[in-house]
Amino acid sequence: MTGLTLFGREMSRIVRDRKLLIPIIGILFIPIMYSGMLIGVNWDPYGKLSKLPVAVVNEDAGAQFKGKSLTVGEDLVKELKEKKDFKWEFVDKVKAEKGLEDGDYYYAIEIPEQFSKQATTLLDKNPHPAALRYVTNDSENYLASKIGQSAIDKLQSEISSQVTKAYAEAVFNQIGDAADGIAKASDGAAKLSNGAADAKQGAELLRDNVAKLAGGSKELLSGVSQLGTGASSVSAGAAKVSDGTAALSAGLSKLEAGGRQLSGSAAKAAGAAAQLAAGLSSAQQGSAELAAGAAKLEAALAAYAAAQPDAAQNAALQELLGAAKAVSAGAAELSGGSTKLAAGAAQLQQGQSSLLQGVDALHAKLAEASKSSAKLAAGAKATADGAAKVASGAAAAGRGAAQLADGSGKLAAGSAQLANGTKKLADGSAELSGKLGDASQDSGEVKGSDALYDMFAKPVQVDEAKLTNVPNYGTGFTPYFLSLGLFVGALLSTMVMSLRETSLAPKSGWSWFLSKALLFGLVGVLQALIADAILIYGIGVHINHIGAFVGFTLLTSVTFMMIIQFLVAAFDQPGRFIGVIFLILQLTGSGGTYPSELIPTWLSSIREFLPMTYTISAFREIVTGNELMTAGSSAVHVAVFAIVSTALSLLVYTLMFRKNKNSSAPNETALQAY
């Protein structure tokens, strides 16, 4: 019997049997029930936030800022009541905490008592940012808490803008007040400039007269200085001689004492050199004996190694022989070094004896010089005392004249600086008056406005540019949920329709395959068409390319049917289990929810072998994108999965037919399918 005949008989039986027809009709809606409900639930969750209960607790006490009342908490509550972003419930802290525990609220926003006060500290030395308290109960619904966090971030940005705007307004008001003060300062600077000009003339007159006084005092100082110079020179020379001879005497005494110490130290060094020479001689003899013993040990080990036939293979013996050689060589080097050290010690002993004789002679000479220098120092001191008395009188006269000259010179310099300073004062006060006038005019031109305050509050704006537009979550998830629904529909179809049993005995493996492929292919086509119609016209998903969408949905559904047909026909019940495992791998490995870069590495390595990887990619371009070439490339990959699965299914049916033909009577292949 041909495959078309078998297909016709099975279709006729399905139409006549209501118990079979009704489940199959239900199977046709499985993909849209599965994907449609997921798309509907996720269509626009942010558009329904007004149904999400959120508690708001306002404990803000307000504050004063620049003479104005600041009630940020109260202003925030008013704004929340107007926006209706969430289902706001304004309660006290106790009720909010209990509501979170009982699940009445998903999260709570607490405005603390110091909220406004903290907002006024921006210009303080130690500012304290105003802090909202955001309380969540993640165990109640984690996704809801994350949605709430994004809303809190938005509130934070808006509140920050409002506070910054208030600060900007206060600052610009202060600039206006400063402009008035600068104008008054400009008038005062002009009066100061006039007074400085008069002071300049008086200072110049004083400078000229003081200069004459300074000239006469300098001439007087010159004469007195010549008198004192001679006396000072004599006194200074005598004092230096006295100091020098005293220092010489003291130094020679110290040298004599040092000579005695040096003589003793030289004697000790001579004794130590003798001991060193004796020790090194003993060391020389010991190192010679060590070298001889090491040489004998090396010779004995070499003789033993030569006598042993397995000595070359004995690693321990070879290592010991090498160590003996190293010790012998080192002992020889030690013996040579000891000989050299003994010779050097003998030379050191001779040098120490010569040094001791020289030190004794030096000590005797230093003692004689010390006695002579003491006599010389006494005579020099008497000469210096007489010269100092002569110079003292001349110095007294010189100090008086110097003080007079110094005072008149400083007075002249001071009067010159005064004249110069008053000139700079006059010039600076004139410039100050002009600059203050300009600053008053410039600051007076700065005018605050709402637009300027808004600019300070939000100096940067972000303009978003989209290559493609996805209007909501439902549209964005359609490629993933539709692919998932079609695969689940194909998998559940095998629970209603048999992929092995037939109502009549097939005549060949081909006819058996064709009848089942046509039946399951037809179910897949109907599932795809029903899903497309409800998605487009029922749910309202916007599709950029409707024709390509319908065509690719048919290809995807038939491909999944062929994959499931092969698995169940080949393995029966375990085949369904394999299909479920295959579905689980595709849920995350296909990149339908999170980007492929974020999935585990082992899943990322097999994603190219998962058909939903390509169906999701193609549906994305067809539904919201414009790159139909990319969708075409993905369609080719999906078609390859369909062709391979179809070929494998044909092979399975051919093998099953041959097995049944060889093992059973012909009529035993005609099994009741339903």
C-alpha positions in Angstrom: 0.0 0.0 0.0 1.4 3.5 -0.9 2.2 6.2 1.6 -0.6 8.5 0.3 -3.1 5.7 0.7 -1.9 5.1 4.3 -2.1 8.9 4.9 -5.6 9.1 3.6 -6.8 6.2 5.7 -5.3 7.7 8.8 -6.9 11.1 8.1 -10.3 9.4 7.5 -10.0 7.6 10.8 -9.1 10.8 12.7 -12.1 12.6 11.2 -14.6 9.8 12.1 -13.2 9.2 15.7 -14.2 12.2 18.0 -12.0 10.8 20.8 -9.1 11.1 18.4 -10.1 14.3 16.6 -10.6 16.4 19.7 -7.1 15.8 21.2 -5.5 16.5 17.8 -7.4 19.8 17.5 -6.2 20.6 21.0 -2.6 19.8 19.9 -2.9 22.3 17.1 -3.3 25.1 19.7 -0.4 23.9 21.9 2.2 26.3 20.4 0.1 29.4 20.6 -1.1 28.5 24.1 2.5 28.0 25.2 4.1 30.9 23.4 1.0 33.2 23.5 0.6 33.1 27.2 4.4 33.7 27.7 4.3 36.6 25.3 1.1 38.0 26.9 2.5 37.8 30.4 5.8 39.5 29.4 4.2 41.9 26.9 4.9 45.1 28.8 5.6 44.5 32.6 6.8 48.1 33.1 3.5 49.4 31.7 1.6 47.7 34.6 3.7 48.9 37.5 0.8 51.0 38.7 -0.7 47.7 40.0 2.4 46.9 42.1 1.9 47.9 45.8 4.8 50.0 47.2 4.9 51.6 50.7 6.2 55.1 51.2 7.3 56.3 54.6 8.0 60.1 55.0 9.7 61.0 58.2 11.5 64.1 56.8 11.5 67.0 59.3 12.5 69.7 56.7 15.3 72.2 56.9 16.3 75.9 56.3 18.5 76.8 53.4 19.6 80.4 52.6 16.6 81.7 54.5 14.1 79.4 52.7 12.3 76.3 54.0 13.4 73.1 52.3 11.0 70.1 52.4 12.4 67.6 50.0 10.6 64.7 51.6 7.2 66.4 51.3 7.9 67.5 47.8 8.8 64.0 46.8 5.6 62.6 48.3 3.6 65.1 46.3 5.4 64.2 43.1 4.8 60.5 43.7 1.1 61.0 44.2 0.9 62.8 40.8 3.0 60.3 38.8 1.2 57.0 39.7 4.3 55.0 38.6 3.4 52.4 41.2 0.5 51.7 43.5 1.9 54.0 46.2 0.6 53.6 49.7 1.7 56.4 52.1 2.0 54.7 55.6 4.1 54.9 58.7 7.2 52.8 59.3 5.6 50.1 61.4 2.9 49.4 58.9 5.4 49.4 56.0 7.7 46.8 57.8 4.8 44.6 58.6 3.4 44.9 55.1 6.8 43.8 53.7 6.9 40.7 55.9 3.3 39.8 55.1 3.7 40.2 51.4 1.3 43.2 51.2 4.1 45.4 49.7 6.9 44.4 47.3 9.2 47.1 48.7 9.2 50.3 50.7 10.8 53.7 50.3 11.7 55.4 53.5 12.5 59.1 53.6 14.6 59.7 56.8 14.1 62.5 59.3 17.4 64.3 58.3 16.7 64.0 54.5 16.2 67.7 53.8 18.9 68.7 56.4 21.5 66.5 54.6 20.5 68.0 51.3 21.6 71.5 52.5 25.2 70.3 53.3 26.4 70.4 49.7 28.5 73.6 50.2 29.7 72.5 53.7 33.2 71.4 54.5 32.0 67.9 55.2 28.9 67.4 53.1 26.5 64.5 53.8 24.5 63.2 50.8 20.8 62.9 51.3 20.0 59.2 51.6 16.7 57.4 50.7 16.2 54.0 52.3 15.0 51.3 49.9 13.7 48.1 51.6 12.9 45.0 49.6 11.8 41.4 50.2 13.6 39.5 47.5 12.2 36.2 48.6 8.7 37.5 47.8 9.5 38.2 44.2 13.1 38.8 43.1 12.1 40.3 39.7 9.8 42.8 41.3 12.6 44.0 43.5 14.9 44.5 40.5 12.1 46.4 38.7 11.7 48.5 41.8 15.5 49.2 41.9 15.4 50.8 38.4 12.5 53.0 39.6 14.5 54.0 42.7 17.5 54.9 40.5 15.2 57.1 38.4 13.8 58.8 41.6 17.4 59.4 42.8 18.2 61.2 39.6 15.1 63.4 39.7 15.7 64.3 43.4 19.3 65.1 42.7 18.3 67.4 39.9 15.8 69.2 42.2 18.4 69.7 44.9 21.0 70.9 42.5 18.5 73.3 41.0 17.9 74.8 44.4 21.6 75.2 45.0 22.1 76.9 41.6 19.3 79.4 42.4 20.9 80.2 45.8 24.4 80.6 44.3 23.1 83.0 41.6 21.3 85.1 44.1 24.5 85.4 46.1 26.2 86.6 42.9 23.7 89.4 42.6 24.4 90.4 46.2 28.1 90.3 45.5 27.7 92.7 42.5 26.3 95.4 44.8 29.1 95.0 47.3 31.7 95.2 44.5 30.2 98.5 43.3 30.5 100.0 46.8 34.1 98.8 47.0 34.8 100.5 43.7 33.7 103.9 45.1 35.9 103.4 48.2 38.9 102.5 46.0 38.5 105.8 44.0 38.7 107.8 47.2 41.8 105.8 48.3 43.5 106.7 45.0 43.1 110.4 45.6 44.6 110.3 49.1 47.5 108.2 47.9 48.4 110.8 45.3 48.8 113.5 48.1 50.9 111.2 50.2 53.2 110.6 47.3 54.2 114.3 47.1 55.0 114.6 50.9 57.1 111.4 50.8 59.3 112.7 47.9 60.1 116.0 49.9 61.1 114.0 53.0 63.3 111.8 50.9 65.4 114.7 49.5 66.2 116.3 52.9 67.1 113.0 54.6 69.5 112.3 51.8 71.5 115.4 52.7 71.8 114.4 56.4 73.0 111.0 55.4 75.8 112.5 53.3 77.4 114.5 56.3 77.2 111.5 58.7 79.1 109.4 56.2 82.0 111.9 56.1 82.3 111.9 59.9 82.4 108.1 60.0 85.2 108.0 57.5 87.6 110.0 59.7 86.9 108.0 62.9 87.2 104.8 61.0 90.7 105.5 59.9 91.8 106.1 63.6 90.3 102.9 64.8 91.6 100.8 61.9 95.3 101.1 63.0 94.6 100.3 66.6 92.4 97.4 65.7 95.0 95.9 63.4 97.7 96.0 66.2 95.3 94.4 68.7 94.1 91.8 66.3 97.6 90.8 65.4 98.8 90.4 69.0 95.7 88.4 69.9 96.2 86.0 67.0 99.8 85.4 68.0 98.8 84.7 71.6 96.0 82.4 70.5 98.3 80.6 68.1 101.0 80.0 70.6 98.5 78.7 73.2 97.0 76.4 70.7 100.4 75.2 69.7 101.3 74.4 73.3 98.1 72.5 73.8 98.5 70.6 70.6 102.0 69.5 71.4 100.8 68.3 74.9 98.1 66.2 73.2 100.7 64.9 70.7 103.0 63.8 73.6 100.2 61.9 75.3 99.2 60.3 72.0 102.8 59.3 71.5 102.7 57.4 74.7 99.5 55.6 73.8 100.9 54.9 70.3 104.0 53.3 71.8 102.0 51.0 74.0 99.7 50.0 71.1 102.7 49.3 68.8 104.1 47.0 71.5 100.8 45.1 71.7 100.7 44.8 67.9 104.2 43.4 67.8 103.2 40.7 70.3 100.0 39.8 68.3 102.0 39.5 65.1 104.3 37.0 66.7 101.4 34.9 67.9 99.8 35.1 64.4 103.1 33.9 62.8 103.2 30.9 65.2 99.5 30.0 64.5 99.9 30.2 60.7 103.0 28.0 60.9 100.9 25.3 62.7 98.1 25.8 60.1 100.6 25.3 57.3 101.7 22.0 58.7 98.1 20.8 59.3 97.0 21.7 55.7 100.0 19.8 54.3 99.0 16.7 56.3 95.3 17.1 55.1 96.5 17.3 51.4 98.6 14.1 51.9 95.6 12.3 53.5 93.2 13.3 50.8 95.6 12.2 48.1 95.9 8.8 49.8 92.1 8.5 50.0 91.7 9.3 46.3 94.3 6.7 45.4 92.7 4.1 47.5 89.2 4.7 46.1 90.6 4.6 42.5 92.3 1.3 43.2 89.1 -0.1 44.7 87.1 1.1 41.7 89.6 -0.5 39.3 89.4 -3.8 41.1 85.6 -3.9 40.9 84.1 -5.1 37.5 80.8 -3.3 38.1 82.4 -0.1 39.3 81.3 1.9 36.2 77.7 1.1 36.9 77.8 1.8 40.6 76.6 5.4 40.8 77.3 5.7 44.6 80.9 4.5 44.1 81.4 6.9 41.2 80.0 9.8 43.2 82.2 9.0 46.2 85.3 8.8 43.9 84.5 12.2 42.4 84.0 13.7 45.9 87.5 12.3 47.0 89.1 13.9 44.0 87.4 17.2 44.8 88.6 17.0 48.4 92.2 16.2 47.3 92.3 19.1 45.0 90.9 21.5 47.6 93.4 20.3 50.3 96.3 20.9 47.9 95.0 24.5 47.3 94.6 25.0 51.1 98.2 23.8 51.7 99.6 26.3 49.2 97.5 29.2 50.7 98.7 28.3 54.2 102.3 28.5 53.1 101.7 32.0 51.7 99.9 33.1 54.8 102.9 31.9 57.0 105.4 33.9 54.9 103.2 37.0 55.1 102.9 36.7 58.9 106.7 36.6 59.2 107.0 39.8 57.2 104.3 41.4 59.3 106.2 40.6 62.5 109.4 42.3 61.2 107.4 45.4 60.2 105.8 45.7 63.7 109.3 45.7 65.3 110.5 48.6 63.1 107.3 50.5 63.8 107.8 50.2 67.6 111.3 51.7 67.3 110.1 54.7 65.3 107.2 55.4 67.7 109.6 55.5 70.7 111.9 58.1 68.9 108.8 60.3 68.0 107.6 60.3 71.6 110.9 61.7 72.8 110.9 64.6 70.3 107.3 65.6 71.1 108.1 65.9 74.8 110.9 68.4 74.1 108.7 70.5 71.7 105.9 70.7 74.3 108.2 72.3 77.0 109.4 75.1 74.5 105.9 76.0 73.3 104.6 76.7 76.8 107.2 79.4 77.3 106.4 81.0 73.9 102.6 81.2 74.8 103.2 83.1 78.0 105.1 85.9 76.2 102.6 86.3 73.4 99.7 86.7 75.9 101.3 89.6 77.7 101.8 91.4 74.3 98.2 90.9 73.3 96.8 92.4 76.5 98.6 95.7 75.9 97.4 96.0 72.3 93.8 95.3 73.3 93.7 98.3 75.6 94.9 100.7 72.9 92.3 99.4 70.4 89.4 99.7 72.9 89.4 103.4 73.0 89.5 103.8 69.2 86.7 101.3 68.8 84.4 103.2 71.2 84.7 106.4 69.1 84.2 104.4 65.9 80.9 102.9 67.2 79.4 106.2 67.9 80.2 107.5 64.4 79.0 104.3 62.9 75.6 104.4 64.7 75.1 108.0 63.5 76.0 107.1 59.9 73.9 103.9 60.0 70.8 105.6 61.4 71.0 108.4 58.8 71.5 105.9 56.0 68.5 103.8 57.1 66.4 107.0 57.4 67.4 107.9 53.8 66.6 104.4 52.5 63.3 104.4 54.4 62.3 107.7 53.0 63.1 106.5 49.5 61.1 103.4 50.0 58.2 105.4 51.4 58.2 107.6 48.3 58.3 104.6 46.1 55.6 102.8 48.1 53.2 105.8 48.0 53.7 105.9 44.2 52.8 102.2 43.9 49.9 102.8 46.3 48.5 105.6 44.1 48.9 103.5 40.9 47.4 100.4 42.5 44.5 102.1 44.1 43.6 103.7 40.7 43.8 100.2 39.0 41.8 98.7 41.8 39.1 101.2 41.4 38.9 100.5 37.6 38.9 96.7 38.1 36.2 96.8 40.8 34.1 98.9 38.5 34.4 96.3 35.7 33.7 93.4 38.0 30.6 95.2 39.3 29.3 95.6 35.8 30.1 92.0 34.7 28.6 90.4 37.9 25.5 92.6 37.6 24.9 91.1 34.1 24.7 87.6 35.5 20.9 86.9 35.8 19.4 83.6 37.1 16.5 81.9 35.3 14.7 78.5 35.5 16.4 77.5 32.2 19.8 78.2 33.7 19.0 76.4 37.0 17.8 73.4 35.0 21.1 73.5 33.0 23.1 73.3 36.2 20.8 70.5 37.6 21.1 68.4 34.4 24.2 69.5 32.4 24.3 66.3 30.4 21.6 64.6 28.4 21.8 61.3 26.7 20.2 60.9 23.2 19.5 57.3 22.3 19.7 56.2 18.7 18.3 52.8 17.7 19.1 50.8 14.6 15.8 48.9 15.1 12.9 49.5 17.5 11.5 46.8 19.8 8.4 48.5 21.4 8.0 46.1 24.4 9.1 43.0 26.1 6.5 40.8 24.4 7.7 41.7 21.0 11.3 41.2 22.1 10.6 37.7 23.5 8.4 36.6 20.5 11.3 34.9 18.6 12.2 32.9 21.7 8.7 32.0 22.9 7.4 31.1 19.4 10.3 28.8 18.8 9.8 27.2 22.2 6.1 26.8 21.6 6.5 25.1 18.2 9.0 22.7 19.7 6.8 21.8 22.6 3.8 21.4 20.2 5.8 19.0 18.1 6.9 17.0 21.2 3.3 16.8 22.7 1.9 15.8 19.3 3.6 12.4 19.7 1.4 11.8 22.8 -1.8 11.8 20.7 -0.6 10.4 17.4 1.5 7.3 17.0 4.7 7.5 15.0 5.1 3.7 14.7 1.7 2.0 14.5 -0.5 2.1 11.4 -4.1 1.1 10.7 -3.1 -0.9 7.7 0.1 -2.8 6.9 2.5 -0.7 4.9 4.0 -2.1 1.7 7.4 -0.5 2.2 9.5 1.5 4.5 9.0 4.5 2.2 5.2 4.3 2.4 5.3 3.9 6.1 7.6 7.0 6.4 5.6 9.1 3.9 2.2 8.5 5.7 3.6 9.6 9.1 5.6 12.5 7.6 2.6 13.9 5.8 0.4 13.5 8.9 2.9 15.2 11.3 3.9 17.8 8.7 0.2 18.7 8.3 -0.2 19.1 12.0 3.0 21.2 12.1 1.7 23.5 9.3 -1.7 24.0 11.0 0.1 24.7 14.4 2.2 27.3 12.7 -0.6 29.0 10.9 -2.8 29.2 14.0 0.1 30.6 16.1 0.8 33.3 13.4 -2.8 34.3 13.1 -3.3 34.7 16.9 0.0 36.5 17.4 -0.6 39.0 14.7 -4.3 39.6 14.9 -5.1 38.5 18.4 -2.2 39.6 20.6 -1.2 42.4 18.2 2.5 41.6 17.7 3.9 44.0 15.1 5.9 42.1 12.4 8.2 44.0 10.1 8.0 41.3 7.3 4.8 39.3 7.6 5.4 37.1 4.5 8.8 36.1 5.7 7.4 35.6 9.2 4.7 33.1 8.0 7.1 31.3 5.7 9.8 30.9 8.3 7.2 29.8 11.0 6.1 27.0 8.7 9.7 25.9 8.1 10.5 26.0 11.8 7.4 24.0 12.7 7.9 21.3 10.1 11.6 21.0 11.0 10.8 20.5 14.7 8.2 17.9 13.7 10.8 16.0 11.6 13.3 16.1 14.5 10.7 14.7 17.0 9.5 12.2 14.4 13.0 10.8 14.0 13.6 10.6 17.8 10.3 8.9 18.7 10.2 6.6 15.7 13.8 5.5 16.4 13.6 5.1 20.2 9.8 5.3 21.1 9.3 6.4 24.7 13.0 7.1 25.4 12.9 9.2 22.2 10.4 11.6 23.9 12.8 11.8 26.9 15.7 12.7 24.5 13.4 15.3 23.0 12.8 16.9 26.4 16.6 16.9 27.1 17.2 18.5 23.7 14.6 21.1 24.6 16.2 21.9 27.9 19.6 22.4 26.2 18.0 24.9 23.8 16.3 26.9 26.5 19.6 28.4 27.6 22.1 27.4 24.9 20.2 29.1 22.0 20.7 32.6 23.5 17.0 33.4 23.5 17.0 35.1 26.9 20.6 36.1 27.8 23.4 36.9 25.3 25.4 33.9 24.2 28.5 35.5 25.8 26.9 35.1 29.2 25.9 31.4 29.0 28.2 28.6 30.3 31.2 27.8 28.1 30.1 24.2 27.5 26.7 25.4 26.3 28.2 28.0 24.1 30.3 25.4 22.4 27.3 23.4 21.3 24.9 26.2 20.4 25.7 25.9 16.7 24.2 22.4 16.8 20.9 23.6 18.3 18.2 24.5 15.8 16.6 27.1 18.0 19.8 29.1 17.8 19.0 29.8 14.2 15.2 30.0 14.5 15.5 32.7 17.2 18.1 34.6 15.2 15.9 34.6 12.0 12.7 35.5 13.9 14.5 38.5 15.4 15.4 39.9 12.1 12.0 39.2 10.6 9.9 40.6 13.5 11.9 43.7 14.5 15.0 43.9 12.2 15.6 44.5 8.5 18.5 42.2 7.7 16.7 39.6 5.7 20.0 38.2 4.4 20.9 37.2 7.9 17.4 35.6 8.3 18.0 33.8 5.0 21.3 32.3 6.2 19.6 31.1 9.4 16.8 29.6 7.3 19.3 27.6 5.4 20.7 26.1 8.6 17.1 25.2 9.8 16.4 23.6 6.4 19.6 21.5 6.9 18.2 20.2 10.2 14.9 19.4 8.5 16.6 17.5 5.6 18.9 15.5 7.9 16.0 14.6 10.3 13.8 13.6 7.4 16.6 11.4 5.9 17.2 9.7 9.3 13.5 9.2 9.7 13.3 7.5 6.3 16.2 5.2 7.3 14.5 4.3 10.6 11.2 3.4 8.9 13.0 1.3 6.3 14.9 -0.6 9.0 11.7 -1.2 11.0 9.9 -2.4 7.9 12.6 -4.9 7.1 12.7 -6.1 10.7 8.9 -6.7 10.8 8.9 -8.4 7.4 11.6 -10.8 8.4 10.3 -11.6 11.9 6.5 -11.5 11.6 3.6 -12.4 9.3 2.6 -9.6 6.9 -0.6 -8.9 8.7 1.2 -8.4 12.0 2.5 -5.0 10.8 -1.1 -3.7 10.6 -1.3 -2.5 14.2 -4.1 -0.5 15.7 -2.6 3.0 16.1 -5.4 4.7 18.0 
